[in-house]
Amino acid sequence: MSNIAENIDIKKSWVIDVAHTNINFSVSHMVISEVTGTFKEFEGTVAASKEDFSDAIIDVQIKSKSINTESNDRDNHLRSADFFDAEKYPILAFKSTEVQSKGNNKLVITGDLTLRGITKQVVLDAKFKGQAVNPWGQIVAAFKATTIINRKEWGLVWNAALEAGGFLVGEDIELNLNIELNQAK
């Protein structure tokens, strides 16, 4: 993991609570349905000095081999060189470059997403769901974020033509993130 904050006055540091965070995706399958999945292994940090997180520095790393669509054959194919090439590129990474408050607890998070060694800018629409203290005295913050990316921009180009027309796998991937953070002590 990389250092989340250099050359910035950080008042609060946070770590992703893996047990209470979900990184989910969905993609069109055979034109008429969707396949959903999740990543099971990841970690990340957030640093922010503003209460609304509008100056947040976000650093998330996901193990590509941890992809899970509830089908071993499909998951193994997704880990292969046809898709994530998990042996060669074991980490998917996101690093924020800007966070903007849009009012009403809404944020726009811009950052660099790296898949298969290719880094492209993405924009996530996020909602800050608030802060609370859990039963163990830990300060917790929660967010929900979404975006849609085109998988081909990151070299995920494998596909199969369907006899009836169209392709087996859609190009657009919808990402849905439910993030819970624990304030570092």
N, C-alpha and C positions, 0 to 999 in steps of 0.2 A: 504494500500500500504506500501511496505517496503522502507526503506531508500536505495537509489541507490548507495551511495558511502560512505564507511567508510575507513579510513586509505589510502586515495589516494588524490593526488593533482589534483583537478578538476578545469579546466579553463572554461569549458562550460557545462552548464546543459541544457537539452532539454526535452520537454514534447510532447507526441504524440498529434497531431492535429486530434481529432476524426472525425471532419467534412470532413477531406481530407485524411483519411486513410481507407483502406479496408483490412479485414482479410477474405480471401476466401478459399474454399476447393472444391475438386471434388473427387468422388468415383465411381467406376464401379457399374452399376445397371443392374441386370439380364444378366451379362456377355457382353452384346452387346451395352450398352449405359452408360451414366454418369449422375449422379445427382450432382448439384452444390449447394453451399450455402455460407453463410457468417455469421459472428458474428457481432451483432449490438452494443453491449455494452462492452467497454474495456477501459483501460487506461494504460499508461506506461511512463517510463522515460528513458532517455539515458544520460550518462555523458561521456565526452571525453576530453582529453587534446590535442590530435593530430588532425590536420586539416582533415586527411583522415579517422578519426573515428576508426583507427586500434587498439586503446586502449579502446574502448567503453565498458561501463558497461551498460547492457540493462536489464530492469525489466518491464515485461508486464503482466497484469492480465486481463483475459477475463471472463465475466459472461457466464457460460455455458447455462443458460436459454435463452440467447439472440440469440441462433442459429436460422437461418432463411433460409429455402429452398423453400419458396413460397408455402408450403403445410402445413396447420395447423395440419392435422393428422400426417404427417411424423415428423414435428417439435416436437409435443407432444411425439411421440414415441422416438425420439432422446433424449429428456429431461428425459425420464423414466429410471428406473434401468436397462433396457436392454442395454442402451448405456451410456450417460453421468451421469445419476443419479444426476440431477441438484439440487434436494433437499438436498442430502447428500454431494455433491461436487459442491458447487456453483461457484467455481473459477477454471479456467484453467490458469496455470502460466508458464511463460518462464523467465529464468534468464541466462544471458550469463556467460560463464566461460572463453572464449577466443575469440578474434577477430583477424584474420590474414589478412593482405593486400596481395593480389595476383597481384598487379599492375593494371594499366588501370581502376582504380576505382572499381575493383572487390574485394570483401571481402568474407572470409569464417567465418561464425559465429557459434561457438560451444556453446551449453548451455543445461540447464536442463529444460525439458518440463514435467510438472506435470498435469496429467489427472486422475480423479477418485482416487486420493491419491497415484498414482504410478508415480515416477519420473524416467525418462530415458533421456539419452543424445541424442541430435539431432544435426545435422549439416545443416545449411542453406547456400546456395549460394546466395550472395547478390551483388547488384550493387549500388554504391553511385552515385546518379544522379545529385548531385550538390547542391549548395546553391544559394539563391536569397533573395531579400528583397521584401516582399509583399506590396500592396498599403497602408497599415497601418503602415509601417516602421518596421515590425517584420521580423527578420532573420529566414529563413525557410531552412530546409535541407530535401532532399527526397531520398528514397531508394526503391528498389524492391528486394524481397527475396523469394526464393522457397525452398521447401524440400518435400520429400516423406517419410511418416511414415507408419508403419504397425500397424493398430488399435488394433490388438490382443495383442500387447506388453503392452498396457495400460488397458487391461481387457475389451475391447469393442469387445466381442466375439459373440454376438447374430447374428444369420443368419437363413436362410430358404433355404432348398434344392429345386432346380427347377426340375420339371418333365422331362425336356429335358436334364438335366445335369447342373452342375455348381451350383452356389449359388446366392441368391438375391443380397447380398451386397459384394463388393470386399473387400479385406484385406488392400490394399494400399490406403492411403489418400494423395492426392497431395495438399499441402498448398501453396498459392500464396498471398504474402503480398505486398501491396503498402503503404508505410509508409511516412507520412509527419510529420516532427518535427518542433516545434517552439522553438527557443532559449529562455530560461528563462531569465527574466530581473532582 
